[in-house]
Amino acid sequence: MEAFGIIGLSFGVMGFIFGISCLNKVEKLTKKLKEKGILEEDYKEL
């Protein structure tokens, strides 16, 4: 039964790292779209 805890913890950590990575990519995309004029400069994410 301890194996399920280890597996759950590892998937949780991988999910957290993936989420942080995706957040960084969205920030870069938003910045690039603002520079190109596709998004307004005062655009705020939720």
Jmol script that loads the backbone (N, CA, C; Angstrom):
load data "model"
ATOM      1  N   MET A   1       0.811  -1.200   0.000  1.00  0.00           N
ATOM      2  CA  MET A   1       0.000   0.000   0.000  1.00  0.00           C
ATOM      3  C   MET A   1       0.855   1.265   0.000  1.00  0.00           C
ATOM      4  N   GLU A   2       2.063   1.169   0.477  1.00  0.00           N
ATOM      5  CA  GLU A   2       2.932   2.339   0.469  1.00  0.00           C
ATOM      6  C   GLU A   2       3.296   2.750  -0.954  1.00  0.00           C
ATOM      7  N   ALA A   3       3.261   1.767  -1.851  1.00  0.00           N
ATOM      8  CA  ALA A   3       3.605   2.071  -3.248  1.00  0.00           C
ATOM      9  C   ALA A   3       2.617   3.073  -3.851  1.00  0.00           C
ATOM     10  N   PHE A   4       1.333   2.963  -3.466  1.00  0.00           N
ATOM     11  CA  PHE A   4       0.343   3.908  -3.995  1.00  0.00           C
ATOM     12  C   PHE A   4       0.626   5.329  -3.514  1.00  0.00           C
ATOM     13  N   GLY A   5       1.090   5.467  -2.294  1.00  0.00           N
ATOM     14  CA  GLY A   5       1.454   6.782  -1.773  1.00  0.00           C
ATOM     15  C   GLY A   5       2.634   7.370  -2.518  1.00  0.00           C
ATOM     16  N   ILE A   6       3.622   6.535  -2.796  1.00  0.00           N
ATOM     17  CA  ILE A   6       4.804   7.001  -3.525  1.00  0.00           C
ATOM     18  C   ILE A   6       4.428   7.399  -4.944  1.00  0.00           C
ATOM     19  N   ILE A   7       3.596   6.581  -5.586  1.00  0.00           N
ATOM     20  CA  ILE A   7       3.144   6.881  -6.951  1.00  0.00           C
ATOM     21  C   ILE A   7       2.332   8.177  -6.966  1.00  0.00           C
ATOM     22  N   GLY A   8       1.443   8.338  -5.999  1.00  0.00           N
ATOM     23  CA  GLY A   8       0.638   9.557  -5.930  1.00  0.00           C
ATOM     24  C   GLY A   8       1.489  10.791  -5.707  1.00  0.00           C
ATOM     25  N   LEU A   9       2.479  10.682  -4.841  1.00  0.00           N
ATOM     26  CA  LEU A   9       3.364  11.816  -4.586  1.00  0.00           C
ATOM     27  C   LEU A   9       4.160  12.182  -5.832  1.00  0.00           C
ATOM     28  N   SER A  10       4.653  11.173  -6.539  1.00  0.00           N
ATOM     29  CA  SER A  10       5.447  11.460  -7.738  1.00  0.00           C
ATOM     30  C   SER A  10       4.589  12.112  -8.827  1.00  0.00           C
ATOM     31  N   PHE A  11       3.355  11.614  -9.001  1.00  0.00           N
ATOM     32  CA  PHE A  11       2.474  12.252  -9.985  1.00  0.00           C
ATOM     33  C   PHE A  11       2.111  13.673  -9.564  1.00  0.00           C
ATOM     34  N   GLY A  12       1.944  13.902  -8.282  1.00  0.00           N
ATOM     35  CA  GLY A  12       1.636  15.245  -7.792  1.00  0.00           C
ATOM     36  C   GLY A  12       2.771  16.214  -8.059  1.00  0.00           C
ATOM     37  N   VAL A  13       3.993  15.762  -7.813  1.00  0.00           N
ATOM     38  CA  VAL A  13       5.157  16.626  -8.061  1.00  0.00           C
ATOM     39  C   VAL A  13       5.306  16.901  -9.546  1.00  0.00           C
ATOM     40  N   MET A  14       5.110  15.876 -10.384  1.00  0.00           N
ATOM     41  CA  MET A  14       5.211  16.089 -11.836  1.00  0.00           C
ATOM     42  C   MET A  14       4.140  17.063 -12.312  1.00  0.00           C
ATOM     43  N   GLY A  15       2.940  16.947 -11.778  1.00  0.00           N
ATOM     44  CA  GLY A  15       1.865  17.865 -12.144  1.00  0.00           C
ATOM     45  C   GLY A  15       2.167  19.294 -11.737  1.00  0.00           C
ATOM     46  N   PHE A  16       2.748  19.460 -10.557  1.00  0.00           N
ATOM     47  CA  PHE A  16       3.110  20.798 -10.086  1.00  0.00           C
ATOM     48  C   PHE A  16       4.160  21.424 -10.988  1.00  0.00           C
ATOM     49  N   ILE A  17       5.184  20.658 -11.340  1.00  0.00           N
ATOM     50  CA  ILE A  17       6.246  21.164 -12.215  1.00  0.00           C
ATOM     51  C   ILE A  17       5.685  21.495 -13.592  1.00  0.00           C
ATOM     52  N   PHE A  18       4.806  20.637 -14.128  1.00  0.00           N
ATOM     53  CA  PHE A  18       4.179  20.893 -15.420  1.00  0.00           C
ATOM     54  C   PHE A  18       3.344  22.163 -15.378  1.00  0.00           C
ATOM     55  N   GLY A  19       2.620  22.373 -14.291  1.00  0.00           N
ATOM     56  CA  GLY A  19       1.796  23.571 -14.147  1.00  0.00           C
ATOM     57  C   GLY A  19       2.623  24.839 -14.118  1.00  0.00           C
ATOM     58  N   ILE A  20       3.738  24.820 -13.393  1.00  0.00           N
ATOM     59  CA  ILE A  20       4.620  25.986 -13.337  1.00  0.00           C
ATOM     60  C   ILE A  20       5.208  26.270 -14.714  1.00  0.00           C
ATOM     61  N   SER A  21       5.582  25.210 -15.432  1.00  0.00           N
ATOM     62  CA  SER A  21       6.141  25.369 -16.775  1.00  0.00           C
ATOM     63  C   SER A  21       5.122  25.998 -17.717  1.00  0.00           C
ATOM     64  N   CYS A  22       3.893  25.518 -17.669  1.00  0.00           N
ATOM     65  CA  CYS A  22       2.843  26.060 -18.540  1.00  0.00           C
ATOM     66  C   CYS A  22       2.533  27.515 -18.198  1.00  0.00           C
ATOM     67  N   LEU A  23       2.554  27.854 -16.927  1.00  0.00           N
ATOM     68  CA  LEU A  23       2.304  29.231 -16.520  1.00  0.00           C
ATOM     69  C   LEU A  23       3.365  30.157 -17.102  1.00  0.00           C
ATOM     70  N   ASN A  24       4.609  29.704 -17.098  1.00  0.00           N
ATOM     71  CA  ASN A  24       5.701  30.492 -17.665  1.00  0.00           C
ATOM     72  C   ASN A  24       5.493  30.692 -19.165  1.00  0.00           C
ATOM     73  N   LYS A  25       5.064  29.652 -19.879  1.00  0.00           N
ATOM     74  CA  LYS A  25       4.846  29.755 -21.318  1.00  0.00           C
ATOM     75  C   LYS A  25       3.690  30.703 -21.640  1.00  0.00           C
ATOM     76  N   VAL A  26       2.644  30.688 -20.835  1.00  0.00           N
ATOM     77  CA  VAL A  26       1.512  31.593 -21.048  1.00  0.00           C
ATOM     78  C   VAL A  26       1.942  33.040 -20.829  1.00  0.00           C
ATOM     79  N   GLU A  27       2.781  33.276 -19.827  1.00  0.00           N
ATOM     80  CA  GLU A  27       3.290  34.625 -19.587  1.00  0.00           C
ATOM     81  C   GLU A  27       4.098  35.131 -20.782  1.00  0.00           C
ATOM     82  N   LYS A  28       4.958  34.262 -21.342  1.00  0.00           N
ATOM     83  CA  LYS A  28       5.754  34.645 -22.514  1.00  0.00           C
ATOM     84  C   LYS A  28       4.854  34.946 -23.709  1.00  0.00           C
ATOM     85  N   LEU A  29       3.836  34.113 -23.919  1.00  0.00           N
ATOM     86  CA  LEU A  29       2.916  34.305 -25.033  1.00  0.00           C
ATOM     87  C   LEU A  29       2.162  35.620 -24.883  1.00  0.00           C
ATOM     88  N   THR A  30       1.675  35.910 -23.682  1.00  0.00           N
ATOM     89  CA  THR A  30       0.957  37.155 -23.439  1.00  0.00           C
ATOM     90  C   THR A  30       1.841  38.354 -23.722  1.00  0.00           C
ATOM     91  N   LYS A  31       3.078  38.295 -23.280  1.00  0.00           N
ATOM     92  CA  LYS A  31       4.024  39.397 -23.513  1.00  0.00           C
ATOM     93  C   LYS A  31       4.266  39.602 -25.003  1.00  0.00           C
ATOM     94  N   LYS A  32       4.447  38.500 -25.730  1.00  0.00           N
ATOM     95  CA  LYS A  32       4.713  38.594 -27.164  1.00  0.00           C
ATOM     96  C   LYS A  32       3.494  39.149 -27.918  1.00  0.00           C
ATOM     97  N   LEU A  33       2.295  38.724 -27.526  1.00  0.00           N
ATOM     98  CA  LEU A  33       1.086  39.222 -28.190  1.00  0.00           C
ATOM     99  C   LEU A  33       0.861  40.711 -27.906  1.00  0.00           C
ATOM    100  N   LYS A  34       1.242  41.156 -26.706  1.00  0.00           N
ATOM    101  CA  LYS A  34       1.136  42.585 -26.409  1.00  0.00           C
ATOM    102  C   LYS A  34       2.123  43.381 -27.255  1.00  0.00           C
ATOM    103  N   GLU A  35       3.338  42.845 -27.446  1.00  0.00           N
ATOM    104  CA  GLU A  35       4.340  43.534 -28.250  1.00  0.00           C
ATOM    105  C   GLU A  35       3.899  43.665 -29.703  1.00  0.00           C
ATOM    106  N   LYS A  36       3.215  42.654 -30.225  1.00  0.00           N
ATOM    107  CA  LYS A  36       2.776  42.677 -31.619  1.00  0.00           C
ATOM    108  C   LYS A  36       1.480  43.460 -31.809  1.00  0.00           C
ATOM    109  N   GLY A  37       0.849  43.861 -30.715  1.00  0.00           N
ATOM    110  CA  GLY A  37      -0.365  44.659 -30.809  1.00  0.00           C
ATOM    111  C   GLY A  37      -1.632  43.843 -30.943  1.00  0.00           C
ATOM    112  N   ILE A  38      -1.530  42.543 -30.762  1.00  0.00           N
ATOM    113  CA  ILE A  38      -2.718  41.697 -30.859  1.00  0.00           C
ATOM    114  C   ILE A  38      -3.564  41.849 -29.589  1.00  0.00           C
ATOM    115  N   LEU A  39      -2.901  41.956 -28.449  1.00  0.00           N
ATOM    116  CA  LEU A  39      -3.593  42.233 -27.188  1.00  0.00           C
ATOM    117  C   LEU A  39      -3.361  43.682 -26.789  1.00  0.00           C
ATOM    118  N   GLU A  40      -4.345  44.267 -26.116  1.00  0.00           N
ATOM    119  CA  GLU A  40      -4.151  45.628 -25.622  1.00  0.00           C
ATOM    120  C   GLU A  40      -3.110  45.614 -24.500  1.00  0.00           C
ATOM    121  N   GLU A  41      -2.456  46.741 -24.328  1.00  0.00           N
ATOM    122  CA  GLU A  41      -1.411  46.839 -23.291  1.00  0.00           C
ATOM    123  C   GLU A  41      -1.999  46.711 -21.892  1.00  0.00           C
ATOM    124  N   ASP A  42      -3.272  47.093 -21.733  1.00  0.00           N
ATOM    125  CA  ASP A  42      -3.884  47.029 -20.397  1.00  0.00           C
ATOM    126  C   ASP A  42      -4.617  45.703 -20.167  1.00  0.00           C
ATOM    127  N   TYR A  43      -4.342  44.692 -20.991  1.00  0.00           N
ATOM    128  CA  TYR A  43      -4.966  43.383 -20.830  1.00  0.00           C
ATOM    129  C   TYR A  43      -4.515  42.768 -19.515  1.00  0.00           C
ATOM    130  N   LYS A  44      -5.485  42.285 -18.743  1.00  0.00           N
ATOM    131  CA  LYS A  44      -5.173  41.647 -17.459  1.00  0.00           C
ATOM    132  C   LYS A  44      -5.708  40.226 -17.481  1.00  0.00           C
ATOM    133  N   GLU A  45      -4.884  39.301 -17.055  1.00  0.00           N
ATOM    134  CA  GLU A  45      -5.315  37.907 -16.968  1.00  0.00           C
ATOM    135  C   GLU A  45      -6.146  37.729 -15.708  1.00  0.00           C
ATOM    136  N   LEU A  46      -6.968  36.713 -15.710  1.00  0.00           N
ATOM    137  CA  LEU A  46      -7.812  36.442 -14.542  1.00  0.00           C
ATOM    138  C   LEU A  46      -7.054  35.835 -13.421  1.00  0.00           C
TER     139      LEU A  46
END
end "model"
wireframe off; spacefill off
backbone 0.3
color backbone group
